[in-house]
Amino acid sequence: MEEMFTAQMSVRRGRWRLYVVLMNTTERWPEYEFGPVVPTFTDRVNALSVLGFEPLPDAAWEWTEDAETHDDPSSPVILIAATKVRSWTGAVA
């Protein structure tokens, strides 16, 4: 059975970054940095490929919002996108 992971994308210091969440490990999470413009679907798939991952068939990107400072309703909003992926290189177990 193949292992599924969650890829997330958010803005950090004015630049979009995509990373794959690796739970229960001390490994550094694979990460890809984009520019200030929201990456297209194709940009995201290409970045995942560079990192050794691919979206699961029929996986969709889901967008949520969070607060930069929790419990502060005037805090700037942080957008986070997430989708399910799998490793196509077999490098991550």
DOROVEX-391931 format. One line per 2 residues: number of its first residue (from 0); for each residue y, z, x of N, C-alpha, C. Coordinates in nm, 4 decimals. Example, Ala and Ser with C-alpha at 12.3 -4.5 7.8 and 13.67 -1.06 7.14 Angstrom:
0	-0.5690:0.7800:1.3190:-0.4500:0.7800:1.2300:-0.3300:0.7800:1.3200; -0.2250:0.7080:1.2850:-0.1060:0.7140:1.3670:0.0030:0.7870:1.2900
This chain:
0	-0.1187:0.0000:0.0844:0.0000:0.0000:0.0000:0.1244:0.0000:0.0885; 0.2150:-0.0930:0.0628:0.3354:-0.1013:0.1449:0.4329:0.0106:0.1114
2	0.5042:0.0503:0.2129:0.6000:0.1584:0.1943:0.7345:0.1020:0.1504; 0.7952:0.1676:0.0518:0.9267:0.1273:0.0033:1.0321:0.2196:0.0617
4	1.1495:0.1636:0.0838:1.2631:0.2379:0.1352:1.3835:0.2067:0.0480; 1.4874:0.2852:0.0629:1.6124:0.2584:-0.0059:1.7148:0.2108:0.0961
6	1.7752:0.0973:0.0684:1.8876:0.0491:0.1491:2.0136:0.0853:0.0723; 2.1126:0.1363:0.1431:2.2393:0.1713:0.0804:2.3529:0.1044:0.1548
8	2.4616:0.0840:0.0835:2.5800:0.0232:0.1423:2.7013:0.0996:0.0932; 2.7919:0.1306:0.1854:2.9137:0.2033:0.1503:3.0225:0.1670:0.2507
10	3.1426:0.2148:0.2239:3.2554:0.1894:0.3137:3.2753:0.3111:0.4031; 3.2935:0.2849:0.5314:3.3220:0.3918:0.6271:3.4296:0.3411:0.7217
12	3.5387:0.4149:0.7277:3.6535:0.3778:0.8121:3.7018:0.2355:0.7832; 3.7041:0.2011:0.6541:3.7568:0.0713:0.6122:3.6626:-0.0461:0.6306
14	3.5395:-0.0211:0.6734:3.4425:-0.1283:0.6940:3.3160:-0.0972:0.6141; 3.2577:-0.1998:0.5563:3.1321:-0.1832:0.4830:3.0184:-0.1712:0.5824
16	2.9246:-0.0817:0.5512:2.8056:-0.0688:0.6354:2.6831:-0.0587:0.5459; 2.5751:-0.1180:0.5921:2.4484:-0.1160:0.5212:2.3503:-0.0387:0.6085
18	2.2728:0.0488:0.5485:2.1755:0.1262:0.6256:2.0507:0.1481:0.5411; 1.9384:0.1660:0.6092:1.8113:0.1911:0.5416:1.7769:0.3381:0.5615
20	1.7556:0.4069:0.4516:1.7270:0.5501:0.4536:1.5815:0.5717:0.4951; 1.5610:0.6446:0.6037:1.4270:0.6777:0.6520:1.4069:0.8281:0.6368
22	1.3393:0.8659:0.5302:1.3174:1.0075:0.5020:1.2052:1.0640:0.5896; 1.2107:1.1943:0.6118:1.1068:1.2674:0.6849:1.0839:1.2140:0.8260
24	1.1917:1.1788:0.8924:1.1816:1.1304:1.0296:1.3068:1.1704:1.1066; 1.2943:1.1743:1.2363:1.4122:1.1988:1.3209:1.4669:1.0676:1.3756
26	1.4040:0.9566:1.3366:1.4491:0.8246:1.3804:1.5901:0.7971:1.3298; 1.6673:0.7250:1.4091:1.8000:0.6812:1.3662:1.7817:0.5751:1.2576
28	1.8582:0.5892:1.1505:1.8474:0.4929:1.0406:1.9012:0.3570:1.0856; 1.8276:0.2485:1.0573:1.8778:0.1148:1.0892:2.0095:0.0905:1.0156
30	2.1079:0.0369:1.0851:2.2418:0.0200:1.0277:2.3020:-0.1135:1.0691; 2.3800:-0.1714:0.9786:2.4492:-0.2976:1.0041:2.5916:-0.2826:0.9536
32	2.6879:-0.3214:1.0343:2.8290:-0.3072:0.9950:2.8906:-0.4430:0.9621; 2.9622:-0.4468:0.8488:3.0349:-0.5653:0.8048:3.1835:-0.5398:0.8250
34	3.2650:-0.6319:0.7781:3.4097:-0.6151:0.7825:3.4610:-0.5427:0.6595; 3.5904:-0.5559:0.6317:3.6508:-0.4837:0.5200:3.6243:-0.5454:0.3816
36	3.5761:-0.6699:0.3766:3.5506:-0.7376:0.2490:3.4084:-0.7049:0.2032; 3.3906:-0.6818:0.0733:3.2579:-0.6497:0.0195:3.1611:-0.7637:0.0532
38	3.0498:-0.7331:0.1215:2.9535:-0.8377:0.1580:2.8887:-0.9003:0.0352; 2.8661:-1.0308:0.0426:2.7994:-1.1014:-0.0661:2.6513:-1.0637:-0.0672
40	2.5831:-1.1042:-0.1721:2.4391:-1.0809:-0.1810:2.3694:-1.1435:-0.0600; 2.4073:-1.2662:-0.0255:2.3470:-1.3356:0.0886:2.3755:-1.2614:0.2187
42	2.4974:-1.2128:0.2358:2.5311:-1.1338:0.3552:2.4390:-1.0123:0.3669; 2.4156:-0.9461:0.2554:2.3317:-0.8255:0.2549:2.1869:-0.8573:0.2884
44	2.1334:-0.9657:0.2307:1.9953:-1.0058:0.2592:1.9823:-1.0420:0.4067; 2.0790:-1.1146:0.4610:2.0752:-1.1516:0.6024:2.0818:-1.0283:0.6920
46	2.1652:-0.9319:0.6570:2.1761:-0.8086:0.7359:2.0447:-0.7304:0.7308; 1.9840:-0.7214:0.6128:1.8547:-0.6536:0.6016:1.7506:-0.7215:0.6896
48	1.7527:-0.8542:0.6925:1.6587:-0.9294:0.7749:1.6763:-0.8963:0.9232; 1.8005:-0.8871:0.9674:1.8290:-0.8499:1.1066:1.7710:-0.7118:1.1369
50	1.7734:-0.6234:1.0386:1.7220:-0.4874:1.0556:1.5696:-0.4784:1.0384; 1.5061:-0.5905:0.9981:1.3607:-0.5920:0.9807:1.3129:-0.5572:0.8416
52	1.4011:-0.5733:0.7417:1.3670:-0.5385:0.6040:1.3984:-0.6546:0.5109; 1.3444:-0.6462:0.3899:1.3757:-0.7428:0.2853:1.3757:-0.6713:0.1516
54	1.4580:-0.7186:0.0574:1.4577:-0.6574:-0.0759:1.3224:-0.6774:-0.1430; 1.2809:-0.5808:-0.2221:1.1591:-0.5983:-0.3001:1.1825:-0.7076:-0.4040
56	1.0777:-0.7796:-0.4427:1.0950:-0.8807:-0.5469:1.1557:-0.8169:-0.6724; 1.2504:-0.8829:-0.7308:1.3184:-0.8381:-0.8526:1.4016:-0.7114:-0.8344
58	1.4246:-0.6689:-0.7104:1.5100:-0.5515:-0.6874:1.6555:-0.5915:-0.7083; 1.7300:-0.5045:-0.7718:1.8724:-0.5296:-0.7972:1.9542:-0.4235:-0.7249
60	2.0758:-0.4598:-0.6898:2.1681:-0.3629:-0.6302:2.2295:-0.2821:-0.7433; 2.2234:-0.1505:-0.7308:2.2844:-0.0611:-0.8294:2.4030:0.0075:-0.7641
62	2.5149:0.0047:-0.8341:2.6383:0.0629:-0.7813:2.6670:0.1963:-0.8492; 2.7034:0.2942:-0.7693:2.7446:0.4241:-0.8212:2.8725:0.4651:-0.7500
64	2.9376:0.5632:-0.8039:3.0560:0.6145:-0.7352:3.0397:0.7632:-0.7084; 3.1018:0.8055:-0.6011:3.0975:0.9444:-0.5578:3.2402:0.9822:-0.5217
66	3.2623:1.1069:-0.4939:3.3949:1.1534:-0.4538:3.3945:1.1833:-0.3044; 3.5038:1.1509:-0.2406:3.5166:1.1825:-0.0985:3.5126:1.3344:-0.0779
68	3.5792:1.4064:-0.1677:3.5775:1.5530:-0.1655:3.5203:1.6010:-0.2984; 3.4017:1.6581:-0.2917:3.3369:1.7041:-0.4150:3.4180:1.8156:-0.4811
70	3.4091:1.8243:-0.6115:3.4796:1.9245:-0.6922:3.6313:1.9075:-0.6892; 3.6791:1.7878:-0.6508:3.8225:1.7583:-0.6515:3.8426:1.6297:-0.7317
72	3.8841:1.6398:-0.8592:3.8984:1.5209:-0.9440:4.0029:1.4213:-0.8937; 4.0909:1.4632:-0.8035:4.1906:1.3699:-0.7503:4.1442:1.3031:-0.6206
74	4.0225:1.3336:-0.5776:3.9678:1.2774:-0.4545:3.9465:1.1267:-0.4673; 3.9669:1.0518:-0.3585:3.9371:0.9084:-0.3618:3.7902:0.8834:-0.3953
76	3.7652:0.7732:-0.4632:3.6297:0.7348:-0.5031:3.5625:0.6589:-0.3890; 3.4340:0.6877:-0.3695:3.3522:0.6156:-0.2727:3.2484:0.5374:-0.3516
78	3.2419:0.4056:-0.3307:3.1405:0.3235:-0.3961:3.0177:0.3146:-0.3067; 2.9003:0.3313:-0.3672:2.7743:0.3237:-0.2948:2.6825:0.2289:-0.3712
80	2.6279:0.1311:-0.3002:2.5311:0.0391:-0.3592:2.3946:0.0714:-0.3009; 2.2897:0.0547:-0.3800:2.1550:0.0830:-0.3315:2.0554:-0.0148:-0.3924
82	1.9510:-0.0438:-0.3161:1.8412:-0.1277:-0.3636:1.7144:-0.0863:-0.2909; 1.6016:-0.1238:-0.3446:1.4721:-0.0945:-0.2811:1.4348:-0.2084:-0.1867
84	1.3831:-0.1707:-0.0695:1.3452:-0.2689:0.0323:1.2081:-0.2320:0.0906; 1.1543:-0.3260:0.1655:1.0318:-0.3013:0.2420:1.0503:-0.3584:0.3826
86	0.9740:-0.3049:0.4759:0.9788:-0.3539:0.6128:0.8902:-0.4759:0.6232; 0.9418:-0.5863:0.6721:0.8568:-0.7038:0.6893:0.8056:-0.7134:0.8315
88	0.8554:-0.6268:0.9203:0.8096:-0.6288:1.0591:0.6956:-0.5317:1.0816; 0.6775:-0.4374:0.9888:0.5755:-0.3366:1.0065:0.6153:-0.2299:1.1074
90	0.7397:-0.2383:1.1550:0.7867:-0.1463:1.2584:0.8051:-0.0056:1.2044; 0.8290:0.0070:1.0752:0.8512:0.1384:1.0156:0.7296:0.1732:0.9325
92	0.6769:0.2906:0.9536:0.5567:0.3292:0.8775:0.5847:0.4512:0.7932
